[in-house]
């Protein structure tokens, strides 16, 4: 019984930082992708504006 409790504590000690790290990486990826989408929209606007000006 004691061994099971120790293994559960070790499992939680490993799982909690892993979940926090995963959530941090997912959030960082979302922020980066929003930045890339904004840049792509700006480039698209410039290219489409250049076609209409000609």
The 8 nearest C-alpha neighbors of each residue, nearest first, counted from 0:
[[1, 3, 2, 4, 5, 6, 7, 8],
 [2, 0, 4, 3, 5, 6, 7, 8],
 [1, 3, 5, 4, 0, 6, 7, 8],
 [4, 2, 6, 0, 1, 5, 7, 8],
 [3, 5, 7, 1, 2, 6, 8, 0],
 [4, 6, 2, 8, 7, 3, 9, 1],
 [5, 7, 9, 3, 8, 4, 10, 2],
 [8, 6, 10, 4, 5, 9, 3, 11],
 [9, 7, 5, 11, 10, 6, 12, 4],
 [10, 8, 12, 6, 7, 11, 5, 13],
 [11, 9, 7, 13, 8, 12, 14, 6],
 [10, 12, 14, 8, 13, 9, 15, 7],
 [13, 11, 9, 10, 14, 15, 8, 16],
 [12, 14, 10, 11, 15, 16, 9, 17],
 [15, 13, 11, 17, 16, 12, 10, 18],
 [14, 16, 18, 17, 13, 11, 12, 19],
 [17, 15, 19, 18, 14, 20, 13, 12],
 [16, 18, 14, 20, 15, 19, 21, 13],
 [19, 17, 21, 15, 20, 16, 22, 14],
 [18, 20, 16, 22, 21, 17, 23, 15],
 [21, 19, 23, 17, 18, 22, 16, 24],
 [20, 22, 18, 24, 23, 19, 17, 25],
 [21, 23, 25, 19, 24, 20, 26, 18],
 [24, 22, 20, 26, 21, 25, 27, 19],
 [23, 25, 27, 21, 26, 22, 28, 20],
 [26, 24, 28, 22, 27, 23, 21, 29],
 [25, 27, 29, 23, 28, 24, 22, 30],
 [28, 26, 24, 30, 29, 25, 23, 31],
 [27, 29, 31, 25, 26, 30, 32, 24],
 [30, 28, 32, 26, 31, 27, 33, 25],
 [29, 31, 33, 27, 28, 32, 26, 34],
 [32, 30, 28, 34, 33, 29, 27, 35],
 [31, 33, 35, 29, 34, 30, 36, 28],
 [34, 32, 36, 30, 31, 35, 29, 37],
 [33, 35, 31, 37, 32, 36, 38, 30],
 [34, 36, 32, 38, 37, 33, 39, 31],
 [37, 35, 39, 33, 38, 34, 32, 40],
 [38, 36, 40, 34, 35, 39, 33, 41],
 [37, 39, 41, 35, 40, 36, 42, 34],
 [38, 40, 36, 42, 41, 37, 43, 35],
 [39, 41, 43, 37, 38, 42, 44, 36],
 [42, 40, 38, 44, 39, 43, 37, 45],
 [43, 41, 39, 45, 44, 40, 46, 38],
 [42, 44, 40, 46, 41, 45, 47, 39],
 [45, 43, 41, 47, 42, 46, 48, 40],
 [44, 46, 48, 42, 43, 47, 49, 41],
 [45, 47, 49, 43, 48, 44, 42, 50],
 [46, 48, 50, 44, 49, 45, 43, 51],
 [49, 47, 45, 51, 46, 50, 44, 52],
 [48, 50, 46, 52, 47, 51, 45, 53],
 [51, 49, 47, 48, 52, 53, 46, 45],
 [50, 52, 48, 53, 49, 47, 46, 45],
 [53, 51, 49, 50, 48, 47, 46, 45],
 [52, 51, 50, 49, 48, 47, 46, 45]]
